[in-house]
Amino acid sequence: MTKVAAAAKPITLQERILQIDHIQARRYSKLTGEALEIASEGIIRHLKACARMDVNPDASAVREIIDDALNGRRVFAEVSNDLLAA
C-alpha cells in the first residue's frame, strides 16, 4: 500500500499574520500603498528569519513592523558577512 502525503495548501500573507495575531492581521488589512509594501516586505523577512532559526514568529515584531510601515520606515536587521559564512 502506497502512502500519499497531502500537499500543503499555500496561504496568503494575510492568513499567515492572522495565525500569529488577529489584532495585527486586522491592522495589516487596513494598510494601502507604500505602507502595505513596506509592511509586507518586513513581515516576509521576519517570517523567513524565524523559519531559518526554527522559532515561532513574534506578534510584537509584526506590530513593530506595521508601526514602522505606517511611519514610512523600512527597518531591517543587519546581516553581517560573518554570519553568512557560518
C-alpha positions in Angstrom: 0.0 0.0 0.0 1.4 3.4 -1.0 1.0 6.4 1.3 0.5 9.7 -0.3 1.3 12.9 1.6 -1.2 15.7 1.2 0.4 18.9 -0.3 0.3 21.9 2.0 -2.1 24.5 0.8 -0.4 27.8 0.2 -1.8 30.6 2.3 -1.8 34.4 1.8 0.3 36.7 3.9 -2.9 38.0 5.5 -3.8 34.5 6.6 -0.3 33.9 8.0 -0.4 37.1 10.0 -3.9 36.0 11.3 -2.2 32.8 12.6 0.3 35.0 14.5 -2.1 37.6 16.0 -5.6 38.6 15.0 -5.1 42.3 16.0 -2.1 42.7 13.8 -3.9 40.9 10.9 -6.7 43.5 11.2 -4.2 46.4 11.2 -2.4 44.9 8.2 -5.6 44.5 6.3 -6.2 48.3 6.5 -2.8 49.2 5.0 -2.6 50.6 1.5 0.0 51.9 -0.9 3.6 52.3 0.3 2.8 51.3 3.9 1.4 48.0 2.6 4.5 47.3 0.6 6.9 48.2 3.4 4.9 46.1 5.9 4.7 43.1 3.6 8.4 43.1 2.9 9.3 43.4 6.5 6.9 40.7 7.7 8.1 38.3 5.0 11.7 38.9 6.1 10.6 38.3 9.7 8.9 35.0 8.7 11.9 33.8 6.7 14.2 34.6 9.6 12.0 32.8 12.1 11.9 29.8 9.7 15.7 29.7 9.4 16.1 29.8 13.2 13.2 27.4 13.8 11.3 29.7 16.1 7.8 31.0 16.2 7.1 34.4 14.7 6.7 37.2 17.3 3.5 39.2 17.4 5.3 42.2 18.9 7.8 42.1 16.0 4.9 42.1 13.5 3.3 45.0 15.4 6.6 47.0 15.2 7.0 46.3 11.5 3.4 47.6 10.9 4.0 50.7 13.1 7.3 51.5 11.2 5.5 51.0 7.8 2.8 53.5 8.9 5.6 56.0 9.6 7.3 55.2 6.2 10.3 53.5 7.7 11.9 50.4 6.4 13.7 48.7 9.3 15.6 45.5 8.7 18.1 43.6 10.8 21.6 43.9 9.8 23.2 40.8 8.5 27.0 40.5 8.7 29.1 38.5 6.3 30.5 36.6 9.2 27.0 35.1 9.9 26.5 34.3 6.3 29.8 32.4 6.2 28.9 30.2 9.2 
